Amino acid sequence: MNILIVDDNKIARTTMKQLASQIKDLELIGECANAMDAHNLLREQQVDLILLDIEMPGMTGLELTKNLGSKKPIIIFTTSKKEYAAEAFELNVADYIVKPVIPARFILAIDKAREIVQSNTEEVKMDINEFIFIRDSNIVRRLKLDDILFAEAMGDYVKLYTPQKFFAIHTTLKAVEERLPASKFIKVHRSFIVAITKIDTIQDGTLVIDGKPVPVADAYRAALNKRMNIL
């Protein structure tokens, strides 16, 4: 996994270089003292991971991340300020380390990034409809579509239920519906999307999945019956 270190503080860059040098599968391809130099380097070289400071002269780390678009490398923010955390994670970064960077915290962040890189590599070999990425607290996690039982809208969050647990994601049910393949999932209520093959029973306007009741609204009933190919 090749990395780029971007920080206007030379001591901070040196610290991260020393930490990175002790992890065998990390290869440092460069370091930049400002975001503009990093932006130019990224146009010329393939980078898997950026260790990125937020507060820098000129372009900030947040601004650089936004400018990189959807095909940006994995990003771990390194900063002395905690107040940027909420905005940082809205940009789907892998982790957020508050300086000073200690070895144990650095290793944990790299492990998160490595998991994402490995998932992206596997994606080439997998059907595009086999999994999605979700942000679970501060971790970007790969979730197999086959593990999803149903999705439930709860205010500003959507709960994705699996047989073992549920994941609460800060998003809308519409956004989830757009990500889930229509061949496997169907909306049965304004607040629920279900995996068709996970339905156990349907009775009196309620379906049951893994022992959990899910309401079926009248407006969706005909489409559901058609998709289930009921005899």
N, C-alpha and C positions, 0 to 999 in steps of 0.2 A: 504494500500500500504506500504510494508516494504522497508526500505531504509538502505543503507550503506554509511557512510561518510569516505572519504579517503583524508587525507591532512596531510602533515608533520608538519604543524603549529598547535600547540595545541590550541591557541587562536581562530584560524579560525574554528577548529572542535567544540569548545565550543559554538561559535556564531551560527553555523548551527544547533547544537543540541538544543539550546534554541529556535530557530525559528521553527524547526521541531516539538518541543513539544507543540507548540501552534496551530498546525493543527491536527484536531481530527483523520483524517483517515491515518495519518502517524505513522508507528511503526519502531523505530530505532532498528535494529538487531545487530548493531556493528559499530565500528569505527577503522580505521587503519591509522597508521602514514606513511606507505609506500605502494607502489603498489604491491610489492611481497606478503606482508601479505594479501592484498585484494584479490589477485589472488588465494591464498591458501584457503581463506575463501569461495570464490565463488565456489570452487570445492565441498564444503561440504554443503552449504546452498543455498536455493532459495532466490534470491533477485529481487525485482521489479525495484528498482531505485538506482543508485549510484550517490552521490554528489562527484565529482571527481576533485581534483586539478591536474594541468598539470605538473608544475615544481616541481619534487620531486627527492631526491637523488636516484641513481640507476635507476630503471625503471620509466619512465615518465607516466603521465596519458594517453597521446596519445599512447604510446607503449602498455600499459595495454589494452586499448580499442581494438587495432588491434589484440592482442593476444587472446581476448575473442571470436573472430569469429562472425558468423552471429547470434548466439543464445544468444548474450550478453544482459544483462538487459538494461533498458532505462538509458541513461547517461545524466547528466547535469554537464557540466564542470564549475568549479569555479576557477578563476585564477586572478592574479593581472596584467596580460599582455593581451593586445588586439590583438597582432600580430598572435596569434594562431587560431583566429576565422575561417579563411578560411579552414585551414586544419581540424579543429575540425568538421565543418559541413559536410565535405566530408565523415566523418565517421558516418553520420546519427544520430548525437546526438540530443536530444530533445531541449537543450538550452545551452547558454554560458553566464555565469554571471561573470562580472568583479568585483573583490573585491574593496572596502569592500561591503559585501553582505547586502543590506538593505531589510527590511521586505516586502515592496511592490514588489520589483524585485524578491524576493524569492517566494512569493505567485504566481506571474505570471508564473514562471518557473515550479512550482509544478502543476499548472493548466494544463500546456501543457503536462506534464508527465502523469497526471491523465487521460487526454483525450486519450492518446495512450494506457494506461493500459486498460481502458474501451473498447476500440476498439479491443484490442487483446482478451479480455474476450468474447466479442460478436462474434468474429471470429469462435469460437468453435461451435456456434449455426447457423452459416451462411454458405451458399454455398461458397466455396473457390473462385468462379468466380464472386462474387458480388461486390468486391471493391479492390482497391489497395491503398498503401500508397505513397504519394508524398511529397517532401520537397518544401514547399511554403515559399520562403524567409527563415526565421529562424524557421519556424514551420513545424513539420511533421504532415501532414494532411491526413485523410482518405477520399478518393474520390470514390463514388459509380460508378461502371462501367456503370450503366444505365443512369447516368448524362452526360457521355462523348459523345459528338457529333462526333468529329473527332480530329485527331492529325496532327499538321503541323510542319515539320522540318524548323528551322530558324537558320542557322549557328550552333553555339555550343549549341543551346537550342531547345527544343520541346515545342510547345504550345498545351496544352490540352484544347479544347473548350467545355464549358458547356452552357446551355441556358442563364445563368446569367452572366458569365464572362469566362476568360481564365486564365490558370495557365502556366507560363513560367518555365520550368524545365531544369536545366543544365544536359543534357544527349543526347543520340543519338536516332534517330527514330528506329534503329534496337533494341536497348534496350527496348524501349516502346513496339515494336511489340512482343517481347518475353514475355512481361508481360501481354499483352491483350489476352484474349481467342479467338482463331481462329473461334470459333462458333459464335461470336458476331461481330468481326471486320475483315476488309479486307483491304489490301493495294491496292490503286487505282492509285498511282503515286509514284515516288521515294521520294517525300516529303510529302505524305499524307496517313493516315490510317483513315478509316471511320467506324462508327457504322452502320451496314447494315440496322437495323430497323429504323434508323433516316433519311434515304434517302427520300426526298420528290419527286424530279423529276430528270430525266437524259435527256439531249438534247445536241447534237452537241459537244460531248466530255467533257461536264461539268455536274456535278451533283449538286443538291442544298440541303443543310441541314439547317433547321431553317433560311431560307432566305439567307444563305451564299453560294457562288459558290465554288466548289472544282473541280479542273481539273482531268480528267480521262485519263491516258496515254494509248496509243494503246496496249502496252504490257500487260496491266492488264484488258482490256475491256472484253475479252471472259470469264475470271474467274469471273468477277463481274456479268456479265449477267447470268452465270450459277448459282451463289450463290443466285441471286435475284429470280430465278425461274420465269422468265418473260413469260407471256402467249402470 
